[in-house]
């Protein structure tokens, strides 16, 4: 199972980086979104799964090894919030660039006249 998750993570990260290096704004946005999902899946994979074990110590005591680790859950929630913020920022930035420059091709940005 770990091999399958590792392969899926590798494919997601590779696809996201490949899309972010493309010339189109749309592919750049999709690459940023895929990178956020890959990061969240990576944090899930690193955190591991603990079945039926809360991250709290009960009155009768509990072995530390059986406890669920709350840190990966907190990091995952933080990654979700940050990735949504980055995605919205990239979308708004690229819409503003497209409105000002009038092109979607990233290579054409150097060739266009800029309004100062």
C-alpha positions in Angstrom: 0.0 0.0 0.0 2.9 2.4 0.8 4.3 1.8 -2.7 1.0 2.7 -4.4 0.6 5.9 -2.3 4.3 6.8 -3.1 3.7 6.3 -6.8 0.5 8.4 -6.7 2.3 11.2 -4.8 5.2 11.1 -7.3 2.7 11.3 -10.3 0.8 14.1 -8.7 3.9 16.2 -7.9 5.4 15.5 -11.3 2.2 16.5 -13.1 1.8 19.6 -11.1 5.3 20.8 -11.7 5.0 20.0 -15.4 1.8 22.0 -15.6 3.3 24.9 -13.8 6.1 25.1 -16.4 3.6 25.4 -19.3 2.9 28.7 -21.2 -0.8 28.9 -20.5 -2.4 30.6 -17.5 -5.0 27.9 -17.2 -2.4 25.1 -17.0 -0.5 27.1 -14.4 -3.6 27.4 -12.3 -4.4 23.7 -12.6 -0.7 22.9 -11.7 -1.0 25.0 -8.5 -4.2 23.3 -7.5 -2.7 19.8 -8.2 0.3 20.8 -6.1 -1.9 21.7 -3.2 -3.8 18.4 -3.4 -0.5 16.5 -3.6 0.8 18.2 -0.5 -2.3 17.4 1.5 -2.1 13.7 0.4 1.6 13.7 1.3 0.8 14.9 4.8 -1.9 12.2 5.2 0.6 9.6 4.1 3.3 10.8 6.4 0.9 11.0 9.4 -0.2 7.4 9.1 -3.5 6.0 10.1 -4.5 5.0 13.6 -7.8 3.3 13.9 -10.1 3.8 16.9 -7.5 5.7 18.9 -8.3 9.3 19.9 -5.4 11.8 20.5 -6.4 12.0 24.2 -5.3 10.1 27.2 -8.2 8.5 29.1 -8.6 8.1 32.8 -7.3 4.5 32.9 -4.3 5.5 30.9 -3.3 4.6 27.3 -0.2 3.4 25.7 1.6 6.2 23.8 2.1 4.0 20.8 -1.6 3.5 20.3 -2.5 7.2 20.4 -3.4 9.1 17.3 -0.9 11.9 16.5 -2.8 15.2 16.2 0.2 17.0 14.5 -0.4 15.6 10.9 -4.1 16.6 11.2 -3.2 20.1 12.2 -0.6 20.3 9.4 -3.2 19.0 6.9 -5.7 21.7 7.9 -3.1 24.4 7.7 -2.0 23.1 4.3 -5.7 23.2 3.1 -6.1 26.8 4.2 -2.7 27.9 2.7 -3.3 26.1 -0.6 -6.7 27.7 -1.0 -5.2 31.1 -0.3 -2.4 30.5 -2.8 -4.9 29.3 -5.5 -7.1 32.4 -5.1 -4.1 34.7 -5.2 -2.8 33.0 -8.4 -6.2 33.2 -10.1 -6.7 36.9 -9.2 -3.1 37.8 -10.2 -3.4 36.0 -13.6 -6.8 37.6 -14.3 -5.3 41.0 -13.6 -2.3 40.3 -15.9 -4.6 39.0 -18.6 -6.8 42.1 -18.3 -3.8 44.5 -18.5 -1.7 42.7 -21.1 -4.4 40.9 -23.2 -2.6 37.7 -23.7 -2.7 34.3 -22.1 0.7 33.1 -23.3 3.5 33.6 -20.7 6.2 34.0 -23.4 4.2 36.9 -24.9 4.4 39.0 -21.7 7.9 40.2 -22.5 6.9 41.2 -26.0 3.9 43.3 -25.1 3.9 47.0 -24.3 3.5 47.8 -20.7 1.4 50.7 -19.4 3.4 52.5 -16.6 
